């Protein structure tokens, strides 16, 4: 599925679909981090917070959150994931 961009360079929000427990946990981690720090966590920080072994797993989960309409991000920009409520 190709991601479309909207003004500002963010991915176009998709209609919301269901998420897995791991995705819900990652979504909560991102929301908590943003509330505490004012900006999004890096994938390495998310990996450490979720006790995962590889950054690729974090990337896969975040990509699914975006594709399922629960988050948006700005391509080629670090710390740009935003959770949609």
HELIX and SHEET records of a PDB file:
HELIX    1   1 UNK A   21  UNK A   37  1                                  17    
HELIX    2   2 UNK A   43  UNK A   49  1                                   7    
HELIX    3   3 UNK A   55  UNK A   67  1                                  13    
SHEET    1   A 2 UNK A  71  UNK A  72  0                                        
SHEET    2   A 2 UNK A  82  UNK A  83 -1                                        
END                                                                             
